[in-house]
Amino acid sequence: MRGEGQRHGLHTASTEQHPDRFVHKKRGTEALQSEASVLKDFQGIAVHDCGSPYFSFKPARQVLCGAHLRRELASLDSLWAEQMHEFLLDWYKMPRPVVAVEEVHKHYGIILSQAELEEPPPKSGKRGKPKQSPSRNLLNRLRKPEPGVLAFALEAGVPFTNNQAERDLRPAKVKPQVSGCFRTGLGARVYARLLGAVSTFRKQGLNAFATLRDLFSLRTIVVS
């Protein structure tokens, strides 16, 4: 988002009933550790797009978004990527959580072993760190947080994607097309807070206009 003539990051954390948004001049760890962020104190399961700043928050359990993984896999021209793409889709279509836990882990391990054969690590050069291919980078990510990749299939209530947060961001992307950017940083922050409040009211079945009216007139409202 643009405010005060500069680019700002709009950060979103969402549940089915409680979306939270805040604006910060940074996009990475500094923003996520700021006072406005809920992630720094979060101790539950965080489903995200594998952005590196998220992994610096140890209390939270990291789960990778299946839609982002499948998009990356579909862009690769390799057998293992095609197999992993179908593997994730097949278990997504199954009733979850699945009972065949050992089968899931075994199949996942077989595909990763095939990937190791197809994607040999880069050879070290004379100078600097060897550059890895996009395929190898993705393979390394799939190896390290394995429980986070498979959590959607093995644990009840874990979503396959982070689409909830993606949907909660859309109104903020439409806004500049309709009424332009923000003249002040304060205006952007107030907008993010009000947008989060309106989304919360709607998700909980409340009339947004009536609830805001009652809120600002100091009437009693009930929001969980």
Buried (B, 14 or more C-beta within 10 A) or exposed (E): BEBBEEEBBBBBBBEEEBBBBBBBBBBBBEBBBBEBBEBBEBEEBBBBBBEEBBBEBEEBBBBBBBBBBBEBBEEBEBEBBBBBBEBBEEBBEEEBBBEEEEEBBEBBEEBBEBBEEBBEEEEEEEEEEEEBEEBBEBBEBBEEBBEBBBBBBBBEEBBBBBBBBBEBBEEBEEBEEEEEBBEEBEBBBEBBBEBBBBBBBBBBEBEBEEBBEBBEEEEEEEEE
